[in-house]
Amino acid sequence: MARPLHPPDDPAIRAALLRGVDTQPSADTARLATFLAESFGPTTAAVIHYGSHAQSSDARPDSAHDFFVVVDSYADAYQSLSSTVRPSYSARTATALAHVLPPNVISLTLREPNRTLRAKCAVLSLRDLRRLSSSRAPDHFTRGRLFQHVQLVWTRDARSRQEALNALLDARVGTFDWSRPYLPSVFNAESYCRRLLETSFAAEIRPEGGERIAALIAAQRDVVLPVYDSLLQWLVASSIAAQEGNVYRLTRRAGVSRRAASRLWFLKSKARATARWLKYVVLYEGWLEYIVQKIARRSGRTIVLTDRERRWPLIFLWPKVIEYVRTRPQRRKNEEGGTRDRPNEERGPRK
């Protein structure tokens, strides 16, 4: 198996791969980032903004902002959170769960006199951030979010900033390693990014269909496409890819064993992502309403819950969960295309 790529040493290429990271956040994002840093206390090292608000991809004003909150110590972070925000779960419970299928994903609310801002936070230690952004990651959750347009909106100091930037570089350079088995024979920066999103979406059970990928490409075009064009140019200079006019091709295709290993890794990743839902029940405030609203927003499908399902969801909600997973837009779209939730292979770049 080919050795994983490592970020280049050239400062100009590194800067090109980090394009957009220092984009000025909105006033709401900045207030939430400061609130999160204060809530998790002195152990907070960095706050990274990702998702639909960061990408300006059809986010509603009242929807939650997505963040990675990076801390030195889980125990210190959740102890501070218990003192400042007073969530329903204990610091001990959150700390214990932080070491099981990291990250923990939690919901926090900033209430202001005239409005309420919500944050969905994936909480990671610096150590776990390094590992989950790298080729040693046991699943795709962190890498699948950090390769897109993100904003580094808060850092404690220069060292913390560099740690966060190194993780982002790892995540972006590492896209080549996990996407290589699924790249078409020829591709450009847009079809490369499209394949990244298709592969990432297939690695999780999601409410959206393929139309969400087109929306993400459109929203991130001016920032993310130049990033990956720079990556492809670097691959050409490293003789890993060759350029033919406006498209690229690999100088060496992934072999059968590499493709099989990649499919196995993504199956494991999907299993881990699904198992992580059990932590949401414990840690994510209002998890049931959040899921129902997200399904309605992303798929246009309204799920009506009975009083019994709301009161005892872990007992009575399973029939609706199974039915939704079986008929969700993502699955229908993949089956129409013959992929059945599997990363697509061997399609050329779209015109």
N, C-alpha and C positions, 0 to 999 in steps of 0.2 A: 504494500500500500504506500502511496506517495506520502512524503512527509508534509505536514501542514505548513501553510505559508505563515510567515511572521511579518509584522508591519515593517515597512522600509525605513532605513535610517535617514534618507534624504528629507530635510526639513520642508522643502517645497512640496514634495509628494504627500507628506504627512499632513500639511496644511490643507492640501486639496481634498484629502480624504475626510477631513474634519469640517468641511464646508457646511455652514448653517448652524453649527453648534452654538455659536455666540450670537445668534439672532436675538434681537431685543424681544423679551417676552411682553405679553400684554400686562396691563396693570393688575388684572385679576390673578393672572399666573404668578406675578411677582409677589403679591400679597399672600397667596397660598403657599408659595415656596418659603417665605419668611415664617409664616405660621407653622409649617411643618418642621423647619429647622429648630424653632423655639420649643415645639411640643416634644420633640425627641431629645432635646437637650444638648449638652456639650459634646456628646459622642457623635453627633451628626457631622458627616464629612462632606457630603454633596447631595444635591437634589437635581435630578434629571427629569425634564418634562418631555413626555412622549404622547402619542395617541392623537385623536382627532382634533383637539384644540391646538396642539403643537403644529399639526400639519395643515390646519384650516381645511379639514376634509369633512364638511357638512356637520360640524358640531353644533348642537343646540346651546344657547346661552345658559340654560339651567342644567346641562349635563355635567357630570363630574369630569374634572381634569385628571389626567393620568400622570403619575410620577413614580420614578424609582427614588427611594430615600436610602442613601448609603450611610451606614453607621460603622463605628469601630467595634461596638459590643452590643449584641442583642439584649443581654440582660440590662445594661445601663439604659439602652434606648427605651425598652418597654417599661422600666421602672419610672423613667421620666414621663413617659406618656400616661402612665397611671396617675401620676401626681398632677399633671397639667390638664389633661383632657378627660380623665376618668372614664375609660371605656367600660363596657359591660363584662369583658373578660379580664382575667388577672394577668399581671406582668409575668408570673411564673408560667401560666399556660401558654402565653404568646411566645415566651422565650423557648420553651420546650418544643413547640410546633415549628419554630424558626429553623430548627435543625432537621426537620422532616420535610423533604421535597421543597427546599427554599425556592422562591421567596414566599413569605407570608404576604397575602394581599388583604389590606384593611381599608375601611372607609373612615374618613375624618371630615368634620363639618366646621367651617368658619362662619359664625353668625355675626353679621354686621347690622347696624341699625335699620337699613333699608333693603337688605338682601342677604341671601345665604349662598355661600360658595362651598362646593363639595370637592373632595379630593379622593381618588382611588390610588392607594399607595402600595407599591411592591417594595417591601423592605428587605434590604440585603446588607450583609456585612461587607467590608472592603475585600476580605478574603474570598467570600462567595461571589462577589461581583467579578473579581479577576478570573475565577474558575469558570463561572457560567457564561462569560463573554468569550472564552477561549475554546480551542479545539478539544479541551478536556471536559467540556460541558456534558453532563449526562442527559440533558434534554434541550429542547429548542426554545423554551419560553423566553429567556432573556435575550438571546441572540436574535430571535425573530422580531423583537421590538426595537432593539438598539441599532439595527442596520438601517432603519428608516430615519426620517427627519426627526431629530430630537434637539432640545435646547438644554444646555447646561446652565441652569438658572440660579444656582446658589452653590458656593463652595466655601469651606471653612478657612482655607489657606492655600498657598501655592502648591504644597505637596498634595493636598486632597484634590485640587484641580487636575494635577498631572496624573494622579491615579485614575480619575474619571476619564480623562482623555485617552489614556492608554487602553482602558477597557473598550471605549468606543472604537478605537483603531482596530483592536483585536476583532471586535464584532463585525466591522466592515470589511477588513481584509479576509476574515474567515468565511465570508459569504461564498467565496470561490470554492472552498473545500467542500461545503455541504451542498452547493448547487451544481457542482461539476457533473455528477452523473445524470442530471436532468436537463442540461443545456442542449439546445438544438445544434445542428451541424454548423450553422452560421447564426450570428446574433449581433445586435448592437446594444447600446447602453439601455435603451428602453425595453427591448425584449429580455435583456439580462435582468432588469429590475422586475419586469412582469413575472419572470420565472421564479425569482426570489419570493415574491408575494404569493404566487400559486403554491409553491412548495411549502411556505410557512402556513398558509391557511389550511392546507391539507393535513398539517401536523397537529391540528386541534379540532375539536368539535365547536363549530362557530355558527351563529345565527344567520350570517350573510351568505349570499350567493356570489357568483362571479362578477356581478356588477359592482361590488364593493372594490374589487381590485382595480377596475378601470377608474373609479373615483379617486382611489389613492394615488394612482399614477398621475392623474391630472392635477391633483392638489400638490404633489411633491415634485412635479416636473422640473421646475426652475432650480431647485436645490439639490435633489437627490440624483437626478440624471448626470449632472456634471461630476458628482462624486464618483459614480461608477464608470463614467467614461475615463476619468483619471486612473481608476483601478485597472481598467482594461488596457490603457496605454502602458501602465507599469508592467502588466503581464506580458505585453508585446516586447518591451525592453528586456524582460527577463527570459524571453524565448519560451514562455509557457503558452502564449497565444500568438497568432499571426493576424495582421490586418490586411484586408483585401478591399480597398476602396473605403466604403462607409460601414463595413461589417467586419466582424472578427470570427475567427475559428480557433479551436484548440489545436495545438501541435500534437497532442496525444490525448486520445479519448479515454474515459474511465473504463476499466476492464470489468468483466463479469463479477469478480469477487468484490470489487469496490462498489458496484451498484447494489449487490446483495447486502453488503454491510450497511450501506446507506439506508436501504429500505428497512432493515432491522432496527437501526438507530431511530428512525422516524416513527416506527411502530411503538418502540419503547417510549419515545417522547410523548406520543399521543396518550399512552397509558398513564404516564406520570402527570400530564396536564389534566386528565380526567380525574385521577385520584386526588389531585390538589383541590378539587371542588369541595371535598369533605372538610377541608380547613376553612373554607369560606363560611360554612354553616356556623362554625365556632367564632370566627374572628371578624367577619364582614357585617357591620351593622346594617340591618335592613336588606339582607342578601336576597330574600325572596322577591321583594318589590323591585330590586335592581335588575334581577334576571328577567322578570316578566316585562319590565319597561324596555330593556335592551332588545329582547326578542321582538317586541312590537315596533321599536324604532328601526331596527336593522332588517327585519324580514317582512314587516307589514302584517304580521300575524298576531292577533290578540288572543291571549290566554286568560280565561276567566276562572278564578279560583273560588272554590266553595269555602264556607267558614271552616269546615272540618279540615280541608287541605291547608288552609292558612294556620290553623291551630296546631296541627300535627303533620307538617309537611314530610317529615322523614318516614312516616308510616303510610300516608294516603296519597302522596303526590306522584308516586312511582309510575302509575299507568300513563299519566300525562307526560312525564319525562321520557318514557320509552317511546311513546307515540311521536313526540316532537323529534327525538333523535332520529327516528326512522324516516320521518317525512320532512326534515328541515331543508330549506332552500339549498344549502351547501351540498347536501347529499344528492338532491334531485338534479342539480346542475352537473355534478360530477358523473352521475350515472348516464345522463343524456350524452355526455362527452366520452363515456366509456372508461372513466378513470376511477370511479368508486372510492373517493376520498384519498387517492394515492397521488403523489406528486407526478405531474405530467412529464413525459419524456418525448424527445425528438420532434418538437414542433419548431418550425422556422420562425424568424422574427416577423411580427405583424407589420403590415405596410402602413 
